């Protein structure tokens, strides 16, 4: 099953790569982008699209890492609290039980 998944993933990557090549060849018109008064260098549209994609992936990865780190720290603190509560409960149970005596 893992082998099938691996090959399907590779096939999907190949299809995406071919689609990107076709898209890049169709979008080879060179354009500058203008932000207020700043004008960027002249690049093909495909390069601008690639730059936007890479920026989005990096930004998404950064946000995901930050979110996961917060969640892991929260889970770690919750586990510590559970362990502390379990120890207190065991201690309380041990104190409330009467001493065990043997009866013959």
C-alpha positions as CSV (number, residue, x, y, z in Angstrom):
1,X,0.0,0.0,0.0
2,X,2.8,2.4,0.8
3,X,4.5,1.7,-2.5
4,X,1.2,2.5,-4.3
5,X,0.9,5.8,-2.4
6,X,4.5,6.7,-3.1
7,X,4.0,6.2,-6.9
8,X,0.7,8.0,-6.9
9,X,2.3,10.9,-5.2
10,X,5.2,10.9,-7.7
11,X,2.7,10.8,-10.6
12,X,0.8,13.8,-9.0
13,X,4.1,15.7,-8.7
14,X,5.0,15.0,-12.3
15,X,1.5,16.2,-13.5
16,X,1.9,19.4,-11.4
17,X,5.4,19.9,-12.9
18,X,4.1,19.5,-16.4
19,X,1.2,21.9,-15.7
20,X,3.7,24.5,-14.3
21,X,5.9,24.2,-17.4
22,X,2.9,24.7,-19.7
23,X,1.7,27.7,-17.5
24,X,5.2,29.2,-17.5
25,X,5.5,28.9,-21.3
26,X,2.1,30.5,-21.8
27,X,2.8,33.3,-19.3
28,X,6.2,34.5,-20.6
29,X,5.2,38.1,-21.2
30,X,7.5,40.4,-19.2
31,X,5.8,42.9,-16.9
32,X,6.8,45.2,-14.1
33,X,4.7,45.4,-10.9
34,X,3.9,48.8,-9.4
35,X,3.4,49.4,-5.7
36,X,2.5,53.1,-5.1
37,X,5.4,54.9,-6.6
38,X,7.8,51.9,-6.6
39,X,8.2,49.9,-9.8
40,X,9.8,46.5,-9.7
41,X,12.2,45.0,-12.2
42,X,10.7,43.6,-15.4
43,X,10.1,39.8,-15.1
44,X,8.0,37.3,-16.9
45,X,4.5,36.7,-15.3
46,X,5.5,33.1,-14.5
47,X,8.4,34.4,-12.3
48,X,6.0,36.7,-10.4
49,X,3.6,33.8,-9.9
50,X,6.4,31.6,-8.7
51,X,7.7,34.3,-6.3
52,X,4.1,34.7,-4.9
53,X,3.8,30.9,-4.5
54,X,7.2,30.6,-2.7
55,X,6.4,33.6,-0.5
56,X,3.0,32.0,0.4
57,X,4.6,28.6,1.2
58,X,7.3,30.2,3.4
59,X,4.7,32.4,5.2
60,X,2.4,29.4,5.7
61,X,5.2,27.3,7.0
62,X,6.2,30.0,9.5
63,X,2.6,30.4,10.8
64,X,2.2,26.6,11.0
65,X,5.5,26.2,13.0
66,X,4.4,29.0,15.3
67,X,1.0,27.5,15.9
68,X,2.3,24.0,16.4
69,X,4.9,25.2,18.9
70,X,2.1,27.0,20.9
71,X,0.0,23.8,20.8
72,X,2.9,21.6,21.9
73,X,3.7,23.8,24.8
74,X,0.1,23.9,25.8
75,X,-0.1,20.1,25.6
76,X,3.1,19.8,27.7
77,X,1.7,22.1,30.4
78,X,-1.6,20.2,30.4
79,X,0.2,16.8,30.8
80,X,2.3,18.2,33.7
81,X,-1.0,19.4,35.4
82,X,-2.5,15.9,34.9
83,X,0.5,14.2,36.4
84,X,0.5,16.6,39.3
85,X,-3.3,16.0,39.9
86,X,-2.8,12.3,39.7
87,X,-0.1,12.4,42.3
88,X,-2.2,14.5,44.6
89,X,-5.1,12.1,44.1
90,X,-3.0,9.1,44.9
91,X,-1.6,10.8,48.0
92,X,-5.2,11.7,49.1
93,X,-6.4,8.2,48.6
94,X,-3.5,6.8,50.6
95,X,-4.2,9.1,53.5
96,X,-8.0,8.3,53.6
97,X,-7.7,4.5,53.6
98,X,-7.7,2.8,57.0
99,X,-4.6,0.7,57.8
100,X,-4.7,-2.8,56.6
101,X,-4.7,-5.5,59.3
102,X,-4.5,-9.2,58.9
103,X,-7.3,-11.3,60.3
104,X,-6.9,-15.0,60.9
